[in-house]
Amino acid sequence: MIFLLNNIDKRIQKLEGLRSSPYPILSLYLGYAGKQTPASSMMIAQLHSLTSQNLSDEEKKLFKKDLDRIESYLREIYDKRGKRSLAFFSSGKNLWEIFDFEFYLAPLAIVTYSPYVKPIIDATDKYKKYLVIVIDREKAKLLTVHLGQMEEQLEIKGLEVPQRVKHGDDTWDAQNKIFRHIEDHLNRYLKMVAQKVSDFAKGKNINFILLGGHKELLPKMKTYLLYPYNKMVIGEFVTELNIPLNNILLHSKNVVSKIYEGR
């Protein structure tokens, strides 16, 4: 079953629907262009600098609770892993939206009667959707990521590949038969996953692919991927699969952040 986790396009459309709102809206972008992902202290310092330089005294007073809420988020909730930019859209009880991205967006603070989403919309043309494939011998997980957010996820189960088989004959011939049995099982499993990848990715406008999971399976999985997906792998990472899905996302965002950094 495919689970729809997030749709950043719908979230942006929701914000665009607030154009010419009856209440003022604070649009605030925090971004760090350096090689390391920014710590909360750096983001808080940037928040103070932006509000001091870009907001009037009246706007600071009007959005004091919003700014305090943003600072509390940075101190208590913000996780820097895989993040280079944050965008906040706030207006008291009327609006509270947060976006995080693994690429750099220029810092900005502005108060208008419409959410200022242009930097995010411009980024959609540059930073495309990608597919993450993580695999071990028991299962595989597929997820699409767009602008730093998980959109769809599929878990594949079925063929458990044995690492060893009980036997009573230690001769070379018996060992060779066991090895062939395991390899045949593994090959059928990888072929099945590769077909699931093709079915899952069809029509999703995938720009590139990351492979993750058990190290020894990554080159084999890449070999079994069907065209054109076997030509789209640009990064890998090692991980267990029995971890929260968000941790897998953070692994992928760390890899993508380094890829974007090198472009």
Secondary structure, 3 states (H helix, E strand, C coil): CEEECCCHHHHHHHHHCCCCCCCCEEEEEEECCCCCCCCHHHHHHHHHHHHHHHCCHHHHHHCHHHHHHHHHHHHHCCCCCCCCEEEEEECCCCCEEEEEECCCCCCEEEEECCCCCHHHHHHHHHCCCEEEEEECCCEEEEEEEECCEEEEEEEEECCCCCCCCCCCCCCHHHHHHHHHHHHHHHHHHHHHHHHHHHHHHCCCCCCEEEEEECHHHHHHHHHHCCCCHHHCEEEEEECCCCCCHHHHHHHHHHHHHHHHHCC
